[in-house]
């Protein structure tokens, strides 16, 4: 399974943890159950999103994604 970081109000976290404990499930399980209830995007959703992002100025990744990753890590951590 992949990890996911979320920013959630402390009151919501407290209530969710209490609910999870009362129902003997993990908070991760509750989040996963909720996310599975979301409708699947239309097949062309990703194509439309890509076109919109490119039109708004986002740049596509080049062939050398490893070089981009290294540059990002250097800027962020060094």
BAMAR-702938 format. One record per residue (C-alpha): y, z, x. Coordinates in steps of 0.02 Angstrom, whole numbers. Example, Ala and Ser with C-alpha at 12.3 -4.5 7.8 and 13.67 -1.06 7.14 Angstrom:
<pts>
       c2       c3       c1
     -225      390      615
      -53      357      684
</pts>
This chain:
<pts>
       c2       c3       c1
        0        0        0
      179      -31       53
      312      104       66
      472       98      -36
      633      196      -11
      737      233     -165
      904      318     -193
      890      427     -348
      998      564     -420
      932      737     -373
      918      788     -557
      808      638     -593
      698      676     -442
      678      857     -497
      630      807     -674
      511      672     -613
      424      792     -493
      404      921     -632
      332      788     -748
      213      725     -614
      153      901     -575
      128      942     -760
       24      783     -780
      -68      804     -614
      -13      636     -544
       91      590     -394
      270      533     -405
      216      372     -320
       89      343     -459
      224      367     -592
      340      244     -506
      199      118     -486
      152      135     -670
      333      104     -720
      353      -46     -607
      195     -123     -677
      271     -117     -852
      414     -232     -798
      396     -412     -855
      346     -538     -724
      486     -657     -674
      477     -836     -733
      388     -952     -610
      551    -1036     -562
      644     -871     -543
      627     -867     -354
      683    -1048     -337
      837    -1013     -444
      875     -854     -348
      860     -945     -182
      977    -1084     -238
     1105     -958     -302
     1101     -857     -141
     1123    -1012      -33
     1270    -1069     -142
     1349     -897     -121
     1341     -912       68
     1181     -824      115
     1096     -907      262
      913     -953      264
      805     -882      401
      769    -1001      541
      600    -1035      617
      621     -896      746
      619     -744      633
      559     -635      777
      722     -669      871
      821     -625      715
      723     -464      696
      754     -416      878
      941     -451      859
      947     -346      701
      857     -200      784
      973     -209      936
     1129     -207      827
     1064      -67      718
      989       50      847
     1065       11     1016
</pts>
